[in-house]
């Protein structure tokens, strides 16, 4: 009788081990074996993982004009702005010292590959290459947005942009930048953002997606007005 009970316990232990391995294989298959699943958390309450929102910045904190952009890497309008307008912003407006541009993550729930694209771009930011990676992701958006496993393409873009790919891949696989992305996204939700791109000029929401000439006029107009203290925020 005791022998039968012992055999039964061994059977159930073995069954449990098989179940654990099976679940592990399912998760591994669902993520391509590339890392933990990417799940968007509910926003509200204190900052997630005690990480405050902090965008990627171009331009000095002392600039009289602070523009904040919330973007999503699968958003076609974001891609058009990044490809057509943003290079001129970085090349012509930011060097004047009149503009501080801050880009914040706002991946949309319905975009399946956007979370990994945001992780990739934020990992690139750790190598000082965010703007290069941002442009590459948007420029190739049609190639990867419906890909079942876009990581290989992301690494190819990173390699072409001059990033150190091995350390980038480790950052991506370990989801190291996801807490920052979630903090940025939740800051946008608190502002009732519902779509991308969304822009704020010195804290006030800008209607529509501006062309370069619109932005140049805004910067010149505000810069010519009496100086006001800029809002403090983090810089990366």
C-alpha positions as CSV (number, residue, x, y, z in Angstrom):
1,X,0.0,0.0,0.0
2,X,2.8,2.4,1.0
3,X,4.7,1.4,-2.2
4,X,1.6,2.2,-4.3
5,X,1.3,5.6,-2.6
6,X,4.9,6.4,-3.3
7,X,4.6,5.4,-6.9
8,X,1.5,7.7,-7.2
9,X,3.4,10.6,-5.7
10,X,6.3,10.0,-8.2
11,X,3.7,10.0,-11.1
12,X,2.2,13.3,-10.0
13,X,5.6,14.9,-9.6
14,X,6.6,13.8,-13.0
15,X,3.3,15.1,-14.4
16,X,3.8,18.4,-12.8
17,X,7.3,18.7,-14.2
18,X,6.0,18.0,-17.7
19,X,3.3,20.7,-17.3
20,X,5.9,23.3,-16.2
21,X,8.2,22.4,-19.2
22,X,5.2,22.5,-21.5
23,X,4.2,26.0,-20.3
24,X,7.7,27.2,-20.7
25,X,7.8,25.9,-24.3
26,X,4.5,27.7,-25.0
27,X,5.8,31.0,-23.7
28,X,9.1,30.5,-25.5
29,X,7.2,29.9,-28.8
30,X,5.0,32.9,-28.2
31,X,7.9,35.2,-27.8
32,X,10.1,33.6,-30.4
33,X,12.5,32.7,-27.6
34,X,13.7,36.3,-27.5
35,X,12.6,37.4,-24.0
36,X,9.7,37.9,-21.7
37,X,6.3,38.7,-23.2
38,X,5.7,42.4,-23.6
39,X,2.5,43.3,-21.7
40,X,1.2,46.8,-21.3
41,X,0.3,47.6,-17.7
42,X,-2.6,49.6,-16.4
43,X,-1.7,53.2,-15.8
44,X,-2.5,55.0,-12.6
45,X,-1.0,55.4,-9.2
46,X,2.7,55.9,-8.6
47,X,5.2,55.7,-11.4
48,X,5.7,52.1,-12.6
49,X,8.8,50.5,-11.1
50,X,9.5,53.9,-9.6
51,X,10.6,55.1,-13.0
52,X,9.4,58.7,-13.8
53,X,8.6,59.7,-17.4
54,X,11.6,60.9,-19.3
55,X,11.9,61.5,-23.0
56,X,14.8,61.6,-25.3
57,X,15.9,65.2,-25.7
58,X,17.6,67.3,-28.4
59,X,18.4,70.9,-27.5
60,X,19.2,72.9,-24.3
61,X,17.0,73.1,-21.2
62,X,17.5,76.9,-21.4
63,X,15.7,77.1,-24.8
64,X,12.6,79.4,-24.7
65,X,10.6,76.8,-26.7
66,X,10.0,73.3,-25.4
67,X,8.2,71.0,-27.7
68,X,7.1,67.5,-26.6
69,X,6.2,64.8,-29.0
70,X,4.4,61.6,-28.1
71,X,4.9,59.0,-30.8
72,X,4.2,55.4,-31.8
73,X,6.5,53.5,-34.2
74,X,3.7,51.8,-36.1
75,X,1.9,55.1,-36.6
76,X,2.0,56.2,-40.3
77,X,1.5,59.9,-39.5
78,X,4.4,59.7,-37.0
79,X,6.5,58.1,-39.8
80,X,5.8,60.9,-42.2
81,X,6.7,63.5,-39.6
82,X,9.9,61.7,-38.7
83,X,11.0,61.3,-42.2
84,X,9.9,64.6,-43.8
85,X,10.1,67.2,-40.9
86,X,12.2,65.9,-38.1
87,X,15.6,65.9,-39.9
88,X,15.2,69.7,-40.6
89,X,14.1,70.3,-36.9
90,X,17.3,68.6,-35.7
91,X,19.5,70.2,-38.4
92,X,18.1,73.7,-38.5
93,X,16.0,74.6,-35.4
94,X,17.7,72.7,-32.5
95,X,21.2,74.2,-33.2
96,X,19.8,77.8,-32.8
97,X,19.5,77.1,-29.1
98,X,15.9,78.3,-29.2
99,X,14.3,74.9,-29.2
100,X,14.3,71.9,-26.8
101,X,12.6,68.9,-28.4
102,X,11.6,65.9,-26.3
103,X,10.3,62.6,-27.7
104,X,8.2,60.3,-25.5
105,X,7.0,56.8,-26.1
106,X,3.3,56.2,-26.7
107,X,2.9,52.7,-28.1
108,X,-0.7,52.0,-29.0
109,X,-2.4,48.9,-27.8
110,X,-3.5,47.8,-31.3
111,X,0.0,47.8,-32.8
112,X,1.5,44.4,-32.2
113,X,5.1,45.2,-33.1
114,X,5.3,48.7,-31.7
115,X,6.4,47.7,-28.2
116,X,9.5,45.9,-29.4
117,X,10.3,48.8,-31.8
118,X,10.1,51.2,-28.8
119,X,12.3,48.9,-26.8
120,X,14.8,48.9,-29.6
121,X,14.8,52.7,-30.0
122,X,15.2,53.2,-26.2
123,X,18.1,50.7,-26.1
124,X,19.7,52.6,-29.0
125,X,19.3,55.8,-26.9
126,X,21.6,54.2,-24.3
127,X,24.2,54.2,-27.0
128,X,23.5,57.8,-27.9
129,X,21.8,56.7,-31.2
130,X,18.1,57.3,-30.6
131,X,17.5,59.7,-33.5
132,X,19.3,57.4,-36.0
133,X,17.3,54.4,-34.8
134,X,14.0,56.5,-34.8
135,X,14.6,57.4,-38.4
136,X,15.5,53.9,-39.5
137,X,12.4,52.4,-37.8
138,X,10.1,54.9,-39.4
139,X,11.8,54.8,-42.8
140,X,11.4,51.0,-42.9
141,X,8.0,50.9,-41.2
142,X,6.3,49.1,-44.1
143,X,8.8,46.3,-44.0
144,X,8.4,45.3,-40.3
145,X,5.0,46.4,-39.0
146,X,3.3,43.1,-40.0
147,X,6.3,40.9,-39.5
148,X,5.8,37.9,-37.1
149,X,9.2,38.4,-35.7
150,X,10.7,41.8,-36.6
151,X,13.8,41.6,-34.3
152,X,16.2,40.5,-37.0
153,X,15.2,43.5,-39.1
154,X,15.6,45.8,-36.2
155,X,19.1,44.5,-35.6
156,X,19.9,45.0,-39.3
157,X,18.8,48.7,-39.1
158,X,20.8,49.1,-35.9
159,X,23.9,47.7,-37.6
160,X,23.5,50.0,-40.6
161,X,23.1,53.0,-38.2
162,X,26.4,52.1,-36.5
163,X,25.2,50.7,-33.2
164,X,27.0,48.0,-31.2
165,X,24.6,45.2,-32.0
166,X,25.5,42.6,-29.4
167,X,24.9,44.9,-26.4
168,X,21.8,46.3,-28.1
169,X,20.4,42.7,-28.5
170,X,21.0,42.0,-24.8
171,X,19.2,45.2,-23.9
172,X,16.3,44.2,-26.2
173,X,16.1,40.6,-25.0
174,X,16.1,41.6,-21.3
175,X,13.5,44.3,-22.0
176,X,15.7,46.7,-20.0
177,X,14.0,49.9,-21.3
178,X,10.4,48.7,-21.0
179,X,9.8,50.4,-17.6
180,X,10.8,53.7,-19.1
181,X,8.5,53.2,-22.1
182,X,5.6,52.3,-19.8
183,X,6.3,55.4,-17.6
184,X,6.3,57.6,-20.7
185,X,3.1,56.0,-22.1
186,X,1.3,56.5,-18.8
187,X,2.3,60.2,-18.7
188,X,0.6,60.5,-22.0
189,X,-2.5,58.8,-20.8
190,X,-2.7,61.2,-17.9
191,X,-2.8,64.0,-20.5
192,X,-5.7,62.2,-22.2
193,X,-3.7,61.5,-25.4
194,X,-5.7,59.2,-27.7
195,X,-3.6,59.2,-30.9
196,X,-0.2,59.9,-32.3
197,X,1.7,62.0,-33.0
198,X,0.6,64.5,-30.3
199,X,2.6,67.6,-29.7
200,X,2.8,70.1,-26.8
201,X,4.4,73.5,-27.1
202,X,5.5,74.8,-23.7
203,X,2.8,72.6,-22.1
204,X,0.0,73.5,-24.5
205,X,-1.3,70.9,-26.9
206,X,-0.8,71.8,-30.6
207,X,-3.6,71.0,-33.0
208,X,-2.6,68.6,-35.8
209,X,0.8,67.6,-37.1
210,X,2.9,70.7,-38.0
211,X,5.1,71.1,-41.0
212,X,8.6,72.5,-40.6
213,X,7.6,76.0,-41.6
214,X,4.9,75.9,-38.9
215,X,7.4,74.9,-36.3
216,X,9.9,77.6,-37.4
217,X,7.2,80.3,-37.0
218,X,6.3,79.0,-33.6
219,X,9.9,79.0,-32.4
220,X,10.6,82.5,-33.8
221,X,7.3,83.9,-32.4
222,X,7.9,82.6,-28.9
223,X,11.6,83.4,-28.9
224,X,10.8,87.1,-29.8
225,X,8.4,87.4,-26.8
226,X,9.6,88.3,-23.3
227,X,11.5,85.3,-21.8
228,X,9.6,82.9,-19.5
229,X,11.2,80.3,-17.3
230,X,11.1,76.9,-19.1
231,X,9.5,73.9,-17.4
232,X,12.1,71.7,-15.7
233,X,12.4,68.1,-16.9
234,X,14.8,65.3,-17.3
235,X,17.3,65.0,-20.2
236,X,18.8,62.0,-21.8
